[in-house]
Amino acid sequence: MAAEHGGSASRKALAYTKAALNWARRHHSAAAGLAGVSGWWRDVSSVHIEKNKDRMPVVEDVGMTLALAEAFRRAPGRAINIEASDRTILGLWLLAFTVQRRAIVGVERQYLISDDRHGEGYRPLLAPFPSLPGGRAFAHTRIV
């Protein structure tokens, strides 16, 4: 798995396999053929060590990504003729400006605050602090 798909994929596959075997042994040990078998898979560990990433996008790259997303809402060469929605583009903008992937994927409509003081196309976003790294609240105002 590591040779063909990389170390991260191999670690995930190992974790999923161990979880599946644990579940099968706990709930269906006889049918799974795991009755009386020691949990040997619990001691298996990955030898892959994730390296720190040294690449980082520069401001120009982020700007180009956002400009291209706005200009080409339908990716050239795609068989389907569906354009990216305003919400999808907004999500990309929000992700690019906050760099908080974990927090952004958990954004719910209830986090948008009704406040017309910022003008049309703007609604404040307040993400609750438990969902964010470091436990700090996050606010952003350019939400449509």
N, C-alpha and C positions, 0 to 999 in steps of 0.2 A: 504494500500500500504506500509506504513512504517513497519508494523508488519511482512509482508511477504517478502518484498524486501529491506528494510532498509530505513533510513532517506534520503540519497542522492537521491535514486530512487523516493521517494515520493515527494521531492522538484522538481525534474525534471518533474514528471507527472503533478504536480500542475501548473508549469510554462507553459507546453505545452497545458494543458487544458484551461488555461486562455487565451493564445494566440489564440487558435482555436475559443473560444467563441468570443473574440474581433473581429477576422477576419470575422466570420459568421455574427455577428451583423452589422459590417460595410458594408459588401458586399452582404449579402443575409438575411437580418433581418426577412423578412416575411416568407420565406421558412424555416428558422431555428427556427421559433417560438419565435424570440427574439424582434420583433417589439413592442415598448412600454414597454419593460421590462428594469428595472434599471440594471445597470451593477454590480449586487451584487457580482459576482465572482471576481471583481477587489479588493474587500476588504478582500477576503479570503487569509490567509497567513499560512505558514507552522509553526508548533510548534517545528520542529526539528532544533536543533542547532548542527552544525558540530563540532566535537571535534578535537583538534589538534592531529595529528598523532605523536606517540612517537616511532614508529619503523623505523629503518633505516638499509639498507643493509650494511654489513661490506665488506671490500675489498675482503676477501676470497669468500664471496657469489657471488659478481659480477664476480670474476674470474672464479668460477665454472660454473656460468650461461653461460658465453662466451665460455668456453671450451666445455661444453655440446652441445651448439648450433652448434659449429664447428664440433664436432664428430658425432652428430646425426642430420643430416639435414632433416631426415624423422622421425617424432616422433613415437616411438614404440607403436604398438597397433592401429595405425590409419588405417582406411579402405582404404583411398586413398593412392596411391603410388606416391606421388609427394614430391620431396625434396625442401627445402627452397633454394631460389636462392641466389647467391652471394650478390645481392643488399639487400635482406632481412637480411642476416647475417651482412652485413655492417651497415645497419640501426640500428641493435641491438648494435653493437660495438659503433657507434656514439652516440646513446642514453646513453649507459652505461658510456662513458667517458665524455660526456658533461652535463648530467642530465638536459637537456633543452628540455623536451618533446614538448612544444609548438613550439619551434623553429625548431626542427628536422622534425616534420610532415609537415612543410611548406617548406622544402628544395626543390628547383627546380634546374633543370640541369643548368640553367643560373648562379647559384651561384658557380659552379665549375670553377676554373680558370685554363687555360692551362699554365702549367709551368713545364718543364721537369727537372728542377734543382734538384728536390727531388728524382728522380729515378723512376723506373717502379713500378706501383701500387700506386703511390702517386699523388694526385691532390689537390691543396689547395681549401678549401671551405671557402667562405666568405658569411656569412648570414647578410643581411642588418639589421641595428639596429632597425627599427620600429617593426620588427617581434619578437624581443627579449624582455624578461622581463627587466625592468630597462633602456631600450632604448640604450643599448650598443652593438656595433658591436661584432661579434664573428668570429674567424678564427680557422680552424683546417686543418691539412695537410694530414692525413691518409685516403684519399678518393680514391677509385679505380674507 
